[in-house]
Structure formats: C-alpha cells, structure tokens
Amino acid sequence: MNRMHRLVLLIALLGSLSVPIVGQRPNILFVYLDDFGWRDTSYMGSDFYETPHIDALAKTGLVFTNAYSCAANCAPARACLLSGQYTPRHHIFNVGTRPRGKAEHRRLAHIEGTKTLRADIVTWAESLQEAGYRTGMFGKWHLGSKPTKQGFDVAVDYRLPGFRGHLGKDGSYLTDVLTDRTIEFITEKKGGPWCAYLAHIAVHTPLQAKADLLAKYKEKQPGKLHNHVVMATMIQAVDDGVGRIVEALKKSGQADNTVIIFTSDNGGYGPATDMDPLWGYKGNYYEGGIRVPFFVHWPGVVEPGETAEPIIGVDIYPTLVELAGATLPAKQPLDGRSLVALWKGETQTFGDRALFWHFPAYLQSYKQTNEQRDLLFRTRPCSIIRRGRYKLHEYLEDGALELYDLQTDIRERNNLATSMPDQRDAMLADLREWRQSIGAPIPEPSSVFDAERHRRAQARARQKAVRK
C-alpha cells in the first residue's frame, strides 16, 4: 500500500468515528416541546404514542428521569429557561397577567406580575451570540418582546400567516414548517457554530391531527396508559421532524459535533394524556405538572445511560454558556448549575441541593378534576421545595403543608407532614428563607372572597365528579 492509499484510508477511518472535532465548539440543537408529558415518548413508557427517532437519540444519550420545568405552565417556564432565573426574579408567573377563576372563589388577592421578559435580562441566546454563535429561534417565544431583540439572529414565530393553530390553509402542518425552517438554518453554509432553539407549539391545544396519520392511529389498539388518537398524530409529527433534522445533520457532516437537548416546558395536558404513575398534569405542582422528559445526545462525549439526579430548567443557561465557551453575565444572578460535568461523567451528583418553585396565582380547573387539590382550581398559590428524596408543598391560602418521599411515593399520595415533623420543619424553613432572599411576592387575603359561595361551588363540583 503506497503513501497515498494509506492517507485515504486514514481519512476514511477518522470520518467514520463518532468523536467531536478537537478544539471545535459544538453546535447546539435544543428541542423544547409544549405540554409534552413525562411519559409521552416510547422510551419513557408510552404504550400508544410512537417516537422511534427521539427514542434512538435517547438510547445513545443520557436520560434524566428527575428533570423538572421551573413552572407548571408555558410562559413562566420559558422565562425561567431563557433568563436562568426562578419566577420571583422576572415576575412572569402565569400566561398573561389577568386573574383566573371567579373572584368570589379566590381567597387571596391577584398578583398581576408581567408578561414580558425585561430588556435588561440577558438571555443565554445573547451570551452565545456574543461568543460568536449564530442563533435561531423557531416556534413559541411567549415572552412579550421579540426574540431578535434578546439574542436570536433568526426568529420564526409559530403564528404564521395562513395558520389556524397547527393547520395551514394550504394543507401544511405547523410542526413540519418549523422543522423545515430549522433545517434551513442548520444547513446554511455560513461558518462558525450555531444554536437552534426549536420551540415547537406541539403538542399544545388546539389538538389538531396531522391528517395523513389519523387512519393509522384509529386502527391501532389503544394502550392502557395512552389512547388519544389526535395526540398520537401530533407526537409522531414531532418525532418525524426530529428524524429529518438528524438526517440533515448527518448529510451536512455536522452530526458528530452537535449536542442535542430534548425536553418540555411543563407536564402534559390532562384531558388528553397521562403521566401515571405521576399525579397531576399541566398547571399544578404535583409531579405530573412539572416533571418533564429530558435527555442529552452528544456523540463521543456523553456515555449512554440514565440518571435520577434532579435537574431543573434554570440549569440550562449555565450549561449552554459552558458548552459555547461563552461568558456568564457579570451582574445577573443565575439560579441554576451547569450540567456539563454530569454529562461528561466528571461528577455523578450535585449533592443535597434544593430546587424551588413559586406560583402566587390561580389556574382555573379542567373539566377533569380527579387530580386537583381544589375542585375549582388546578392550582392555588403555592411554593414548593425539593431536596433529595423529599418534596414539600406549602399552600399560601391557609398554610397547608404536604410532604412526600418521592423515592417511595412518586405519586404523592402519602402526606408525611404530620408523621415527619423534623423533615417538614427543616424544609419549610429553607423554603421560606429562599422566598425572602429572592423577594418572592406573597398575595394578601382577598376582600371579595365569599366562603359560603366557595363551599357550595365545591360541593357541586364534587357531586359532578362523583357522577362522572
């Protein structure tokens, strides 16, 4: 074999190895779904939804089974994600600022908050942009301002002309369109690393089927966990899109130097899916409302596997900054920790750190009421802390406490607040100290609350639930 033949063989061999290019910063593909539940992928146990492309990435990546969103609904979760801050710092507590439910049933006065991420908050997109990354946002922003004003070179909003929900007048499907635009962005030959934030509106309401998949799922045997035909078509549309993006990365020679992160903004939509054995769903702060699917796929760096280490949405900011070799903002407090050491296997745990949630508002109930603490509201004002295996809820209306051992009671049905007073009091002290340190607003008693009307409405709702 002559020297030229040996050189060609060596180049071919190196090209076949799945290893990152030494010294080259990775591209970042961040897939962020909307209302996608903890068990809505096949790899997490769905017995009806089909996600082969997502499953393949998870199988060759690191799966986090205790990953959390910072909020149980859309806007605050996204604000925490982009800012790296818990809700009391940016004051986006809900979708919009209006009060929810009837005033006569709300014991506490409304805290308006804001619906816009302040311009002085530096997003991780701005940090990456400053470090030389080309940045693109495709889908749901939901933070009031414009993505191009807060760190994204390219932004494609999901509210496209000609679309009603997920359906275009020309027969196109929004998930496919956002996938197409993401592929265009990542395959542009502009040089330098990129970060694509694919924030699908799927699988948020309105639940609208991808028409060419309907027959398949109507004929499919329903599962014991999942059986919603329209939701199944929406999930497959997302998965098919992920498969097309991965194929585009391979064809463009970028697959081996692209980090893929996959997660959701909150728990699944209660009337259409199920997070069992988790209790709750989108909008409340039981595990089904805030625990989300999460994995990272990073060829040649992340070893395939699974971890139960608790992580949360504010961890994404320092993680992306470290991946990009960017700089954290000097004067902006950040509440998370970089996950890169966990991903690389340099550490197995963050120790006994606490995770926090604060929601000083109400969300009105779904018609489905079997997983709500109050039959008129999915969520009442509350603060939550998780430390290690234990999780404590504090409800701000009446000071009610719920303590759960998630290691033995993932469904949060056995309240230990009375039987474990030392654990309860220690966590409550930590929670209240955190609230004070971060300036979390606490709602005052409402002057228009009507206890008798509330009692009668609860009784009617309970009777209706029993009849169902």
Backbone torsions as a table, in degrees:
resi	resn	phi	psi	omega
1	MET	NA	124.2	-178.9
2	ASN	-80.7	173.2	-175.5
3	ARG	-59.6	-40.5	-178.9
4	MET	-63.7	-43.1	179.4
5	HIS	-63.2	-40.1	179.5
6	ARG	-64.8	-38.4	179.8
7	LEU	-65.2	-43.7	178.9
8	VAL	-62.2	-41.9	179.7
9	LEU	-64.1	-40.9	179.7
10	LEU	-64.1	-43.7	178.9
11	ILE	-61.9	-42.7	178.9
12	ALA	-63.6	-41.0	179.5
13	LEU	-63.9	-45.6	179.5
14	LEU	-63.6	-36.7	-179.6
15	GLY	-67.9	-22.9	-178.8
16	SER	-86.3	-12.8	-178.3
17	LEU	-81.7	136.0	179.3
18	SER	-90.5	78.3	179.8
19	VAL	-133.0	147.4	177.1
20	PRO	-68.1	153.0	178.9
21	ILE	-77.7	123.0	-174.5
22	VAL	-58.7	129.5	176.8
23	GLY	82.8	-5.4	-178.6
24	GLN	-99.5	128.5	178.8
25	ARG	-69.9	140.6	-174.4
26	PRO	-76.1	151.6	164.5
27	ASN	-72.6	158.4	-177.8
28	ILE	-131.9	121.6	172.4
29	LEU	-111.4	115.8	-177.2
30	PHE	-113.7	106.8	-179.0
31	VAL	-97.5	116.1	-172.8
32	TYR	-124.4	107.1	-175.9
33	LEU	-91.2	166.3	-174.7
34	ASP	-114.6	120.7	179.0
35	ASP	60.0	34.8	-178.9
36	PHE	-96.5	118.2	-170.8
37	GLY	-77.0	163.4	-176.9
38	TRP	-57.3	-29.7	-176.9
39	ARG	-114.7	21.0	-174.5
40	ASP	-84.6	4.3	172.4
41	THR	-109.6	157.4	176.3
42	SER	-62.9	-38.6	-176.6
43	TYR	-67.4	-21.8	175.6
44	MET	-95.6	3.1	170.1
45	GLY	114.0	6.6	177.9
46	SER	-62.8	137.1	179.8
47	ASP	-105.6	14.1	178.6
48	PHE	-140.5	-44.9	177.8
49	TYR	-69.4	147.7	-177.4
50	GLU	-120.6	123.3	-177.8
51	THR	-138.4	58.7	-174.8
52	PRO	-62.6	-36.2	-178.2
53	HIS	-72.4	-42.1	175.3
54	ILE	-64.0	-41.7	179.8
55	ASP	-60.1	-39.9	-178.8
56	ALA	-63.4	-41.0	177.1
57	LEU	-65.8	-42.4	179.8
58	ALA	-64.2	-39.7	-178.3
59	LYS	-62.6	-31.9	-179.9
60	THR	-102.1	13.4	179.2
61	GLY	-124.1	-166.7	179.0
62	LEU	-108.2	118.4	-176.9
63	VAL	-97.3	129.9	175.4
64	PHE	-102.8	115.5	-178.2
65	THR	-87.9	-12.0	177.7
66	ASN	-119.1	51.7	178.0
67	ALA	-96.5	142.4	-175.4
68	TYR	-129.3	147.0	162.9
69	SER	-82.6	160.1	178.6
70	CYS	-82.6	-6.1	-179.5
71	ALA	-154.9	161.3	-177.4
72	ALA	-92.1	2.7	174.7
73	ASN	-144.5	174.8	-158.9
74	CYS	-61.2	-64.3	-168.2
75	ALA	-61.0	-49.1	179.8
76	PRO	-64.2	-34.2	177.2
77	ALA	-60.7	-42.6	-179.0
78	ARG	-71.4	-36.8	177.8
79	ALA	-64.1	-42.2	177.4
80	CYS	-63.7	-42.5	-178.8
81	LEU	-60.5	-49.2	-175.2
82	LEU	-75.1	-29.9	-176.5
83	SER	-93.8	-20.6	-173.9
84	GLY	73.3	19.9	-174.3
85	GLN	-127.1	144.3	172.5
86	TYR	-65.9	161.4	-172.2
87	THR	-55.6	-38.3	-178.0
88	PRO	-63.6	-16.7	-179.8
89	ARG	-81.0	-37.8	-177.3
90	HIS	-104.8	-12.6	173.7
91	HIS	66.4	21.9	168.2
92	ILE	-94.3	102.2	-173.4
93	PHE	-104.4	-20.3	-171.9
94	ASN	-149.8	176.2	172.6
95	VAL	-82.4	108.8	-172.3
96	GLY	78.7	-175.0	-175.5
97	THR	-121.0	1.0	-177.0
98	ARG	-77.9	155.2	176.0
99	PRO	-71.8	153.3	-179.0
100	ARG	-114.0	144.3	-179.9
101	GLY	77.2	175.3	-178.4
102	LYS	-78.1	137.0	-177.4
103	ALA	-59.1	-34.3	-176.9
104	GLU	-69.2	-14.0	179.1
105	HIS	-101.4	-6.5	-178.3
106	ARG	-94.7	114.6	-179.1
107	ARG	-68.8	-27.1	-176.2
108	LEU	-113.2	148.6	-179.1
109	ALA	-69.9	153.2	-176.5
110	HIS	-72.7	131.8	169.2
111	ILE	-101.9	115.6	-170.4
112	GLU	-69.1	-42.9	-174.9
113	GLY	65.3	-153.1	179.6
114	THR	-141.7	164.3	176.7
115	LYS	-116.6	6.7	-176.9
116	THR	-122.2	131.4	175.0
117	LEU	-73.9	119.2	-172.9
118	ARG	-57.9	145.8	-177.8
119	ALA	-65.5	-25.9	-178.7
120	ASP	-78.2	-10.6	176.8
121	ILE	-80.8	123.6	179.9
122	VAL	-85.6	119.4	178.4
123	THR	-81.9	163.2	176.0
124	TRP	-65.1	-26.3	176.8
125	ALA	-63.7	-38.8	177.1
126	GLU	-65.8	-38.7	178.4
127	SER	-64.3	-41.7	179.1
128	LEU	-69.4	-38.9	178.1
129	GLN	-60.2	-43.5	179.0
130	GLU	-62.4	-29.9	-179.1
131	ALA	-86.5	5.1	175.2
132	GLY	99.3	7.3	177.2
133	TYR	-81.3	140.8	168.8
134	ARG	-84.0	128.0	-171.5
135	THR	-120.9	138.4	178.9
136	GLY	-137.9	140.7	178.9
137	MET	-123.1	127.5	-174.2
138	PHE	-131.4	106.3	177.1
139	GLY	128.1	-125.4	-168.3
140	LYS	-98.1	115.0	177.7
141	TRP	-89.8	-62.9	168.1
142	HIS	67.5	25.4	-176.6
143	LEU	-124.2	19.0	170.9
144	GLY	86.3	-54.2	-178.8
145	SER	-82.7	-167.6	178.5
146	LYS	-102.5	136.9	178.7
147	PRO	-55.6	-34.0	-179.1
148	THR	-71.2	-13.5	175.0
149	LYS	-90.2	-9.1	-175.7
150	GLN	-132.4	40.0	165.5
151	GLY	113.4	-1.3	-177.9
152	PHE	-109.1	126.7	177.9
153	ASP	-69.2	-36.6	-177.7
154	VAL	-127.5	137.0	177.3
155	ALA	-141.0	126.9	175.5
156	VAL	-119.2	108.8	-178.1
157	ASP	-77.7	147.0	-179.1
158	TYR	-71.0	-17.2	179.8
159	ARG	-84.7	70.2	-175.6
160	LEU	-83.7	150.0	176.9
161	PRO	-58.1	138.7	177.5
162	GLY	87.3	0.9	-179.2
163	PHE	-108.9	139.9	167.8
164	ARG	-119.5	105.8	-173.1
165	GLY	67.2	-124.0	-177.3
166	HIS	-92.2	-6.2	-171.4
167	LEU	-107.9	130.0	175.7
168	GLY	-92.7	150.3	179.5
169	LYS	-60.7	-27.6	-179.3
170	ASP	-86.5	7.4	179.5
171	GLY	92.0	-1.1	-180.0
172	SER	-76.7	161.3	-178.3
173	TYR	-117.9	130.3	-170.2
174	LEU	-57.6	-40.8	178.9
175	THR	-56.8	-41.1	179.6
176	ASP	-67.0	-39.8	-178.8
177	VAL	-65.0	-45.2	179.3
178	LEU	-65.4	-36.0	175.2
179	THR	-63.2	-45.1	179.2
180	ASP	-58.1	-46.5	-177.2
181	ARG	-66.9	-33.9	176.0
182	THR	-65.9	-42.8	178.7
183	ILE	-62.5	-41.7	176.9
184	GLU	-58.1	-41.8	-178.1
185	PHE	-66.6	-46.6	-173.2
186	ILE	-77.3	-15.9	179.7
187	THR	-102.5	2.7	174.4
188	GLU	-64.9	135.6	-177.9
189	LYS	-92.2	74.3	-178.4
190	LYS	-111.4	-3.1	178.5
191	GLY	77.0	155.9	178.8
192	GLY	79.9	163.2	-178.5
193	PRO	-76.4	160.5	179.8
194	TRP	-135.3	159.9	171.9
195	CYS	-131.3	118.7	178.8
196	ALA	-108.7	119.5	179.0
197	TYR	-102.4	97.0	-177.4
198	LEU	-94.0	94.3	-174.6
199	ALA	-100.8	74.0	-178.6
200	HIS	-55.3	143.9	167.8
201	ILE	-77.2	-24.0	175.1
202	ALA	-61.1	136.0	12.1
203	VAL	-114.0	41.6	-179.9
204	HIS	-66.8	155.4	171.8
205	THR	-63.9	153.9	3.6
206	PRO	-71.8	137.0	178.4
207	LEU	-73.4	109.5	-176.2
208	GLN	-131.5	123.5	-173.9
209	ALA	-73.1	150.1	164.8
210	LYS	-82.0	113.6	-164.1
211	ALA	-56.3	-40.5	-174.0
212	ASP	-75.1	-2.3	177.5
213	LEU	-106.9	-6.2	-174.5
214	LEU	-61.4	-47.5	-176.2
215	ALA	-59.1	-40.2	-179.3
216	LYS	-56.6	-49.3	-174.7
217	TYR	-81.8	-22.6	173.1
218	LYS	-67.1	-31.1	-179.6
219	GLU	-87.5	-14.6	-176.1
220	LYS	-76.6	142.2	176.9
221	GLN	-64.0	125.6	179.2
222	PRO	-61.5	147.7	176.1
223	GLY	-88.0	169.6	176.2
224	LYS	-75.7	-30.0	-179.5
225	LEU	-90.7	-48.8	-175.9
226	HIS	-125.5	146.2	177.8
227	ASN	-156.6	12.8	-174.4
228	HIS	-82.9	110.9	-172.9
229	VAL	-63.1	-47.7	-177.9
230	VAL	-64.1	-44.4	177.8
231	MET	-58.8	-39.4	179.8
232	ALA	-60.4	-39.6	179.3
233	THR	-68.6	-36.8	179.4
234	MET	-65.5	-41.2	179.7
235	ILE	-68.1	-41.0	177.9
236	GLN	-63.8	-36.1	178.0
237	ALA	-60.3	-41.8	175.4
238	VAL	-61.7	-47.3	-176.8
239	ASP	-64.5	-42.9	177.2
240	ASP	-59.5	-39.4	178.1
241	GLY	-64.0	-41.6	176.7
242	VAL	-60.3	-41.2	177.8
243	GLY	-61.2	-40.4	179.0
244	ARG	-67.0	-37.3	178.8
245	ILE	-66.6	-43.8	178.9
246	VAL	-61.2	-41.2	178.3
247	GLU	-63.3	-39.2	177.8
248	ALA	-65.5	-38.1	176.7
249	LEU	-63.3	-41.5	179.2
250	LYS	-65.1	-46.1	-177.4
251	LYS	-64.9	-31.6	-179.0
252	SER	-89.9	3.4	177.6
253	GLY	73.8	21.8	-175.6
254	GLN	-108.7	-3.6	-172.4
255	ALA	-60.5	-38.3	-175.3
256	ASP	-78.0	-10.2	179.2
257	ASN	-123.9	34.0	178.0
258	THR	-126.6	124.5	173.2
259	VAL	-86.5	127.4	178.0
260	ILE	-112.5	122.5	177.7
261	ILE	-114.0	133.9	-176.6
262	PHE	-130.6	126.7	177.0
263	THR	-163.0	-170.2	-176.8
264	SER	-136.8	162.9	-175.9
265	ASP	-83.5	-19.8	178.2
266	ASN	-173.6	-174.0	179.9
267	GLY	-68.5	173.5	-175.6
268	GLY	-75.1	163.2	-179.0
269	TYR	-75.3	112.6	-170.5
270	GLY	-51.4	-46.3	-178.1
271	PRO	-67.2	-11.5	-173.2
272	ALA	-120.4	-16.5	-176.8
273	THR	-144.0	-179.4	-175.0
274	ASP	-147.7	133.4	179.4
275	MET	-101.3	11.1	-177.8
276	ASP	-44.1	131.6	16.1
277	PRO	-86.2	4.4	177.2
278	LEU	-70.4	146.6	176.1
279	TRP	-97.3	140.0	177.4
280	GLY	97.3	-180.0	-175.2
281	TYR	-162.1	-176.4	179.8
282	LYS	-44.7	129.4	174.4
283	GLY	103.3	-15.5	172.7
284	ASN	-123.8	169.0	-167.3
285	TYR	-104.7	18.2	162.5
286	TYR	-74.1	169.2	-171.2
287	GLU	-56.8	-35.8	-179.1
288	GLY	-64.5	-17.8	179.8
289	GLY	-91.7	-20.9	-173.9
290	ILE	-128.0	-18.7	177.0
291	ARG	-80.8	134.9	-171.7
292	VAL	-133.6	157.1	173.1
293	PRO	-67.0	147.5	-179.8
294	PHE	-159.6	130.2	167.7
295	PHE	-149.3	160.5	173.3
296	VAL	-124.3	136.4	178.4
297	HIS	-120.6	116.3	-176.6
298	TRP	-142.9	93.9	-172.9
299	PRO	-56.0	133.5	176.1
300	GLY	79.6	-7.3	-178.8
301	VAL	-119.4	-53.2	-178.3
302	VAL	-89.5	124.1	176.3
303	GLU	-79.2	137.7	177.9
304	PRO	-59.7	141.9	179.4
305	GLY	166.1	-166.1	-177.3
306	GLU	-143.0	143.3	178.2
307	THR	-137.5	145.3	176.5
308	ALA	-99.0	10.6	179.7
309	GLU	-62.3	124.4	179.1
310	PRO	-68.9	130.6	175.2
311	ILE	-134.0	166.6	-173.9
312	ILE	-147.9	162.5	-172.4
313	GLY	-53.7	-34.2	-179.7
314	VAL	-68.9	-11.5	176.6
315	ASP	-72.4	-19.2	-175.4
316	ILE	-65.5	-40.0	-176.7
317	TYR	-56.8	-59.7	-179.4
318	PRO	-64.3	-26.2	178.1
319	THR	-65.8	-50.3	-178.8
320	LEU	-64.7	-38.0	179.0
321	VAL	-63.5	-41.9	178.3
322	GLU	-67.0	-42.2	177.6
323	LEU	-56.6	-40.6	-174.6
324	ALA	-84.5	-5.9	-174.1
325	GLY	65.4	29.3	-178.2
326	ALA	-91.1	-175.1	-176.8
327	THR	-117.5	133.5	176.0
328	LEU	-70.3	145.5	178.5
329	PRO	-64.0	133.2	-171.9
330	ALA	-67.5	-35.9	-171.4
331	LYS	-109.7	10.6	-177.5
332	GLN	-109.1	116.8	178.3
333	PRO	-67.0	136.9	177.1
334	LEU	-120.2	142.4	-171.7
335	ASP	-104.2	-2.6	-177.0
336	GLY	-110.3	-177.2	177.7
337	ARG	-127.6	145.8	177.3
338	SER	-64.4	138.3	179.9
339	LEU	-93.4	-0.9	-171.8
340	VAL	-60.3	-40.6	179.6
341	ALA	-63.7	-36.7	175.3
342	LEU	-65.2	-43.1	-178.3
343	TRP	-63.6	-38.5	-177.7
344	LYS	-83.2	-4.7	-179.2
345	GLY	78.8	13.2	179.8
346	GLU	-75.7	-21.5	173.0
347	THR	-144.5	152.8	-179.2
348	GLN	-103.3	-17.0	-174.5
349	THR	-155.2	154.8	173.0
350	PHE	-94.5	9.0	178.8
351	GLY	77.4	-147.6	-171.2
352	ASP	-95.1	45.8	-179.0
353	ARG	-78.3	153.3	179.8
354	ALA	-99.8	146.5	171.8
355	LEU	-112.8	145.6	-172.9
356	PHE	-131.6	152.4	171.6
357	TRP	-139.3	144.9	176.2
358	HIS	-142.6	122.0	-177.9
359	PHE	-135.1	93.5	-175.5
360	PRO	-89.4	43.4	-171.7
361	ALA	-145.7	-175.5	178.7
362	TYR	-121.4	151.1	166.5
363	LEU	-128.5	128.0	-179.9
364	GLN	-65.4	158.6	-172.1
365	SER	-77.3	158.2	162.8
366	TYR	-76.8	168.9	171.5
367	LYS	-63.7	-30.9	175.1
368	GLN	-77.5	124.4	-171.3
369	THR	-126.2	12.5	-173.3
370	ASN	-81.7	-5.6	-180.0
371	GLU	-125.8	37.5	-179.9
372	GLN	-125.0	142.6	179.8
373	ARG	-73.5	-33.4	179.1
374	ASP	-121.8	126.0	-173.1
375	LEU	-68.0	-16.3	179.7
376	LEU	-93.5	-16.1	-177.1
377	PHE	-135.8	138.5	169.8
378	ARG	-67.2	-39.5	-176.6
379	THR	-138.6	136.3	169.6
380	ARG	-110.2	162.1	-179.0
381	PRO	-52.3	130.3	-174.2
382	CYS	-156.3	162.3	168.7
383	SER	-131.3	146.7	-175.2
384	ILE	-133.5	144.3	171.3
385	ILE	-133.2	136.0	167.6
386	ARG	-117.5	128.9	173.7
387	ARG	-135.9	116.6	-177.8
388	GLY	61.7	-128.2	-176.3
389	ARG	-85.5	-9.1	-172.7
390	TYR	-105.5	146.3	178.6
391	LYS	-134.9	129.9	-178.6
392	LEU	-118.0	128.5	172.3
393	HIS	-101.6	135.4	167.8
394	GLU	-122.4	122.2	179.1
395	TYR	-97.1	123.6	-165.4
396	LEU	-78.6	-16.5	178.0
397	GLU	-63.6	-47.0	-172.3
398	ASP	-130.5	5.3	179.8
399	GLY	75.0	12.9	-179.4
400	ALA	-62.5	140.0	-177.3
401	LEU	-120.8	140.6	173.8
402	GLU	-133.1	125.7	-179.0
403	LEU	-120.0	128.6	-178.5
404	TYR	-129.7	144.3	172.1
405	ASP	-96.6	100.2	-173.9
406	LEU	-68.8	-16.8	179.7
407	GLN	-72.9	-34.1	-179.3
408	THR	-110.7	-11.5	-173.8
409	ASP	-142.7	64.7	-176.6
410	ILE	-63.1	-20.7	-177.5
411	ARG	-84.7	-5.0	176.9
412	GLU	55.4	53.4	179.1
413	ARG	-110.7	-18.4	-175.9
414	ASN	-108.7	94.8	-176.7
415	ASN	-73.6	118.7	-176.1
416	LEU	-99.9	9.9	-173.7
417	ALA	-60.2	-32.6	179.4
418	THR	-85.5	-38.1	-174.2
419	SER	-83.4	-15.6	178.7
420	MET	-126.7	67.7	-174.2
421	PRO	-64.8	-33.9	-179.3
422	ASP	-66.4	-45.9	178.0
423	GLN	-63.2	-44.8	178.8
424	ARG	-57.4	-50.2	-174.3
425	ASP	-69.1	-36.8	179.2
426	ALA	-65.5	-43.2	-179.7
427	MET	-71.3	-36.9	177.9
428	LEU	-63.7	-39.8	177.5
429	ALA	-63.2	-41.9	178.4
430	ASP	-64.3	-40.8	-179.0
431	LEU	-64.5	-45.1	-179.0
432	ARG	-70.1	-34.4	176.1
433	GLU	-65.5	-40.8	177.3
434	TRP	-62.8	-45.4	179.5
435	ARG	-57.7	-42.8	-179.2
436	GLN	-67.6	-41.7	-176.3
437	SER	-67.4	-28.9	-175.6
438	ILE	-99.3	-3.6	179.0
439	GLY	73.2	37.4	-178.5
440	ALA	-69.6	126.6	-179.9
441	PRO	-73.1	138.4	178.1
442	ILE	-113.7	122.2	-177.4
443	PRO	-68.9	145.4	178.9
444	GLU	-86.6	160.8	175.4
445	PRO	-58.2	142.4	-179.1
446	SER	-85.2	140.6	179.4
447	SER	-82.7	-10.8	-176.8
448	VAL	-110.4	2.3	177.1
449	PHE	-62.4	135.4	-179.5
450	ASP	-119.1	101.9	-174.2
451	ALA	-60.4	-39.7	-177.4
452	GLU	-70.0	-43.0	176.9
453	ARG	-62.9	-39.0	178.7
454	HIS	-63.3	-43.0	-179.8
455	ARG	-61.7	-45.0	-178.9
456	ARG	-66.3	-39.8	179.0
457	ALA	-65.4	-39.0	176.7
458	GLN	-62.3	-42.9	-179.5
459	ALA	-62.5	-42.3	178.7
460	ARG	-64.2	-42.5	179.5
461	ALA	-64.1	-37.4	179.2
462	ARG	-66.6	-42.1	177.4
463	GLN	-62.9	-40.1	179.7
464	LYS	-65.3	-40.9	179.0
465	ALA	-64.1	-39.7	179.0
466	VAL	-64.7	-41.8	179.1
467	ARG	-61.4	-36.7	178.4
468	LYS	-65.1	NA	NA
